[in-house]
Amino acid sequence: MNKSLTTPDLNMMTGAQMILRALKEHGVEVIFGYPGGAVLPIYDEIFQQNDIKHILVRHEQGAVHMAEGYARSTGKPGVVLVTSGPGATNAVTGLVDALMDSIPLIVISGQVPTFMIGTDGFQEADTVGITRPCTKHNWLVKDTADLATTIHKAFHVATTGRPGPVLIDVPKDVQFATALYSPLENLPTQRYAPKLAGDTEAIEAMVVFMETAERPVFYTGGGVINSGPKACALLRELVAETGFPITSTLMGLGAYPASGDAWLGMLGMHGLYEANLAMHGCDVMINIGARFDDRITGRIPDFSPFSKKIHVDIDASSINKVIPVEVPILGDVAHVLEQALTLWRARGSKVNRAGLAAWWAQINEWRAVKCLSYKPSAKTIKPQYALERLEALTKGKDRYITTEVGQHQMWAAQYLGFENPNRWMTSGGLGTMGYGLPASIGVQVAHPDALVINVAGEASWLMNMQEMGTAMQFRAPVKQFILNNERLGMVRQWQELLHGERYSQSWSESLPDFVKLAEAFGCKGIRCSEPALLDDAIQEMLDYDGPVIFDCLVEKHENCFPMIPSGKPHNEMLLGDADTQGVIGAKGAVLV
């Protein structure tokens, strides 16, 4: 008897089984998801295995943000599983967030059976069509035989080059049907192979600029962190050996340590005075892994008008997209930095020492302004003070910080120092309110023993507050540090600066009692409104072995400074004592 007729082929399996097998092949340890009719076969397979943990979220948007937090804090892709129709459409905000911030995600969505596509069936949506502009790439799999290969391709696309989210739409009949599983080792060579090494002539031009620059500055972004630990280590070597000052975007915090001598702090709309003035006054700007977004550049014709610009980026579409540069270098940050360091050292490690000394003297004058100074209060908690105390009491701990979006996000970036990459998770490009709470859970799942704190505003936090249920179910001891000003703080600030203090719909009415809300979820609630009691309250939060909702009642009308008013250049910043009336003109108003 023919053995092949009697021995079952272990590689013959259903589409649902293929999905779990492929995820295991790629080392996936956790899935964030929510079941529904179109993914029930996959959930049945999840039930029958123990290798991959499933985190049941309360909303699909929360699932994607959790996967983002997981990915950003580990460097590994996050995986999401949602059902068809509203399951997939609920994930769209998270997909766009991940796309803009270059976060690698694999999103698997269920779909109605192939024979029902186009019939307006129950919970049918054109998921591939809807998510095409929201993803790096997406696929609709109509044949089970193609499913495993598609998943392997998805991981490759999501994690290669500039990372980003991908989506695989899997009809229900494809999940039930059987076919031969194609293992990862059989995947043919992928056509998508972004260039990693930089052009040697461009590298040499970069080095020549480094050798002769009088007023250089490193402008770094999230691309350094995305490139990996080696890129961050090489960046630190380059900064240490050149003695050049370094600044960073919101997404790049931690690539260079906040305690480093060359650190200027974050730049941009709410960046530090010294960072923004250095960017404005430099003669050589070395952009490494940042994309010249509008929160950084401000008014484009006035952006760093005296500098020669070098731009290192893995994404060709980002180079010369917003700001023309003299030296474009297409390549992976780690590869390019290694090339540049090797060549610069081979040429004698030369810098313009006289020019650099004068440049640092100027920078130190700007530092002396102490742009983060604020008027303390003995009666009310200033939000800046709250972040200062949080920094002081958590410094040196195994700490990960997530944020929501708004004033608190900027204060966190200003007052919290990050010594290492992958410790700061925030929504940069899309500015998604509701990001921080689910992201903190994703981080905690990835680092169960670490201290994970979500710095929040009460308005943002309420957008995905239901995910506290997820935190409780999976015993994720996340700390929700809410700066509660009973306002939509950043909106209110813009209304003060732009619209004559007409605070249209920016006051939060009917807020919940956050302590009682915490109790309703089964976690700990803490409230503090007095500066003298703040340290003890924060310590109580840190000492509690479980999820905490901390309601920190802060000054209601505090503005976030320093600030570059919209439409103004970097050297026209507003500091804490600035008059806010009429500072943004009609042209600037459209840029907010």
Beta strands, then each sheet from edge to edge (+ up, - down):
strand 1: 12-14
strand 2: 30-33
strand 3: 53-56
strand 4: 78-82
strand 5: 105-111
strand 6: 137-140
strand 7: 165-171
strand 8: 178-180
strand 9: 216-220
strand 10: 246-248
strand 11: 263-266
strand 12: 284-288
strand 13: 308-313
strand 14: 327-330
strand 15: 399-403
strand 16: 424-425
strand 17: 451-457
strand 18: 479-484
strand 19: 524-528
strand 20: 548-553
sheet 1: 1+ 8-
sheet 2: 3+ 2+ 4+ 5+ 7+ 6+
sheet 3: 11+ 10+ 9+ 12+ 13+ 14+
sheet 4: 16+ 15+ 17+ 18+ 20+ 19+
end
